[in-house]
Amino acid sequence: MKAIVIEQYGGSEQLVEKDLPKPEIQNQQVLIEMHATSINPIDWKVREGYMKDAMPFEFPLILGWDAAGVISEVGSKVTQFKKGDFVFSRPAMENGTYSEYVAVDEDLVALKPDHLSFEEAASVPLAGLTAWQCLVDFGQVKKGDKVLIHAGSGGVGSYAIQIAKSFGATVFSTASSKNEAFLKELGVDEFIDYKTTDFADVAKDVDLVVDTMGGEILEKSLDVVKKGGRLVSIAGEPNAEKAEANGITAESLWLNPNGKQLAELGELMEKGQVKPHIGHTFPLTEDGLREAHDLSATHHAKGKIVIKIK
């Protein structure tokens, strides 16, 4: 099968095409014939070697953690899916998706919503599940909550806005002025242009902050959460002493792949409450993946970056 791999850490030029054996599935796995995948910041962070101490990988390494396609084989113990099912998934870390086939554990798979294309479905798993777990699992979001979401035009941010709105929350979100119309289309109640406005002057006493930026923004965000509120970051470790002093619960979150939650997200999409937004599409080639990685690394991509395979 064709796959785009890296054989050492480094820049986007390390992404090269290889012909690799088709994965062999275990009893509880399905083999997905891939139609599309997508790019997430963790992809180029792993490629650059930022994660090598925390997550040691073997080379050649297939990157990518979003899958959408058709099941071509099922393991002997699989009970929920059959050959020919249209599915999407966030596979385990060791099973990369820049390839024509990927083996995935059954419990990480969900049926693709009928009205979504494979490209749209591929844009959902990692970013959508991250947003879901930030808001629902950790944030316990509910109707009437005030939620601040940083970088709302990005992959996680755009899903977080829509999920928060589906629960009846009031949503504040930061982005640049060029993305104001996009965020308001997603349902943002209070748009904050981070270049001209200090978010702390607008978002006060919020119930929940979803931080996707880290650094100074994460530190400052601790001051806008009301006592008893929550802050979750996917880009850094919150200051525990400051959080405790402010009377709030603050944690960093690492995504836990979950097929059941992906199916719940699919239900929201079937109802039209959550919609994928694809900003850019590239082919499964060396040049396509290199361009996609370089674009993601700018932090200025609008919506999701998708890789079309079929």
Secondary structure as GFF3:
##gff-version 3
##sequence-region A 1 310
A	DSSP	beta_strand	2	6	.	.	.	ID=ss1
A	DSSP	three_ten_helix	12	14	.	.	.	ID=ss2
A	DSSP	beta_strand	16	19	.	.	.	ID=ss3
A	DSSP	beta_strand	29	39	.	.	.	ID=ss4
A	DSSP	alpha_helix	41	48	.	.	.	ID=ss5
A	DSSP	beta_strand	61	62	.	.	.	ID=ss6
A	DSSP	beta_strand	67	74	.	.	.	ID=ss7
A	DSSP	beta_strand	86	89	.	.	.	ID=ss8
A	DSSP	beta_strand	101	105	.	.	.	ID=ss9
A	DSSP	three_ten_helix	106	108	.	.	.	ID=ss10
A	DSSP	beta_strand	109	111	.	.	.	ID=ss11
A	DSSP	alpha_helix	118	122	.	.	.	ID=ss12
A	DSSP	alpha_helix	125	132	.	.	.	ID=ss13
A	DSSP	pi_helix	133	138	.	.	.	ID=ss14
A	DSSP	beta_strand	146	149	.	.	.	ID=ss15
A	DSSP	alpha_helix	155	166	.	.	.	ID=ss16
A	DSSP	beta_strand	170	175	.	.	.	ID=ss17
A	DSSP	three_ten_helix	177	179	.	.	.	ID=ss18
A	DSSP	alpha_helix	180	186	.	.	.	ID=ss19
A	DSSP	beta_strand	190	193	.	.	.	ID=ss20
A	DSSP	alpha_helix	199	202	.	.	.	ID=ss21
A	DSSP	beta_strand	206	211	.	.	.	ID=ss22
A	DSSP	alpha_helix	215	221	.	.	.	ID=ss23
A	DSSP	beta_strand	225	233	.	.	.	ID=ss24
A	DSSP	alpha_helix	240	246	.	.	.	ID=ss25
A	DSSP	beta_strand	249	252	.	.	.	ID=ss26
A	DSSP	alpha_helix	259	270	.	.	.	ID=ss27
A	DSSP	beta_strand	278	283	.	.	.	ID=ss28
A	DSSP	alpha_helix	286	297	.	.	.	ID=ss29
A	DSSP	beta_strand	304	308	.	.	.	ID=ss30
###
